[in-house]
Amino acid sequence: MADLKQSMAPVGAVDAQLLILGSLPGDASLAAQRYYAHPTNQFWRLLGAAIGEGLAGLDPEARLMRLAERRIALWDVLADATRAGSLDSAIRDPRANPLVAFVATHPKLKAVAFNGKTATKLGRRLLGDASDVALIDLPSSSAAFTRPFDEKLRDWAALGDFAG
């Protein structure tokens, strides 16, 4: 059965230089009320390697502190959607977060990165030419996207140029 799933508030730096957008948190993240909480999701390893930080080994609060120090924010393209389970392919009736307003109210923002194909497709459509920030397409950090870690990291490494 499909349930209405709602995104969480943005976390990390209030003066972000880099915003990383997922599509909509999975069930494990929603249950924990933490971004990328599922133990098989490679997000914290990929981001940590890209910015030279051991994020995967930190507790959730320490991770958020490091994001703030490095001027990185996390959020989602979607505010809510109906979805059975956690896969993006099951998203129905999506409603977007106000990304254009976020970008407009964060003058230090240099880049927006999209974690996965769904975030990229929807996020690029929403942002379009609304800003002069760099838009970066990333392979999904989800374990459901089975590309090898090292291949994913080649693309994720670009984030190091935008982290404080």
TAUR-V658957 format. One record per residue. N is the residue number from 1. RES is the residue in three letters. OMEGA is omega as a letter, one per 20 degrees, with the letter a starting at -180 (none if undefined). BURIAL is 1 if it has 24 or more other ideal C-beta (glycine too) atoms within 12 Angstrom, else 0. Layout:
n: <N N>
res: <RES RES>
omega: <OMEGA OMEGA>
burial: <BURIAL BURIAL>
This chain:
n: <1 2 3 4 5 6 7 8 9 10 11 12 13 14 15 16 17 18 19 20 21 22 23 24 25 26 27 28 29 30 31 32 33 34 35 36 37 38 39 40 41 42 43 44 45 46 47 48 49 50 51 52 53 54 55 56 57 58 59 60 61 62 63 64 65 66 67 68 69 70 71 72 73 74 75 76 77 78 79 80 81 82 83 84 85 86 87 88 89 90 91 92 93 94 95 96 97 98 99 100 101 102 103 104 105 106 107 108 109 110 111 112 113 114 115 116 117 118 119 120 121 122 123 124 125 126 127 128 129 130 131 132 133 134 135 136 137 138 139 140 141 142 143 144 145 146 147 148 149 150 151 152 153 154 155 156 157 158 159 160 161 162 163 164>
res: <MET ALA ASP LEU LYS GLN SER MET ALA PRO VAL GLY ALA VAL ASP ALA GLN LEU LEU ILE LEU GLY SER LEU PRO GLY ASP ALA SER LEU ALA ALA GLN ARG TYR TYR ALA HIS PRO THR ASN GLN PHE TRP ARG LEU LEU GLY ALA ALA ILE GLY GLU GLY LEU ALA GLY LEU ASP PRO GLU ALA ARG LEU MET ARG LEU ALA GLU ARG ARG ILE ALA LEU TRP ASP VAL LEU ALA ASP ALA THR ARG ALA GLY SER LEU ASP SER ALA ILE ARG ASP PRO ARG ALA ASN PRO LEU VAL ALA PHE VAL ALA THR HIS PRO LYS LEU LYS ALA VAL ALA PHE ASN GLY LYS THR ALA THR LYS LEU GLY ARG ARG LEU LEU GLY ASP ALA SER ASP VAL ALA LEU ILE ASP LEU PRO SER SER SER ALA ALA PHE THR ARG PRO PHE ASP GLU LYS LEU ARG ASP TRP ALA ALA LEU GLY ASP PHE ALA GLY>
omega: <a r r r a r r r r r r a r r a r a r r a r r a a r a a r r r a a r r r a a a r r a a a r a a r r a a r a r a a a a r a a r r a r r r a r a r r r r r r r a r r r r a r a a a r a a a r r a r a r a a a r r a a a r a r a r a r r a a r a a r r a a a r r a a r r a a r r r r a r a r a r a r r r a r a a a r r a r r a a r a r r a r r none>
burial: <0 0 0 0 1 0 1 1 0 1 1 1 1 0 0 1 1 1 1 1 1 1 1 1 1 1 0 0 1 1 0 0 0 1 1 1 1 1 0 0 1 1 1 1 1 1 1 1 1 1 1 0 1 0 1 1 0 0 0 0 0 0 1 1 0 1 1 1 0 1 1 1 1 1 1 1 1 1 1 1 1 0 1 0 0 1 1 1 0 0 1 0 0 1 0 1 1 0 1 0 0 1 1 0 0 1 0 0 1 1 1 1 1 1 1 1 1 1 1 1 0 1 1 1 0 1 1 0 0 0 1 0 1 0 1 1 1 1 1 1 1 1 1 0 1 0 0 0 1 0 0 1 1 0 1 1 1 1 1 1 0 1 1 1>
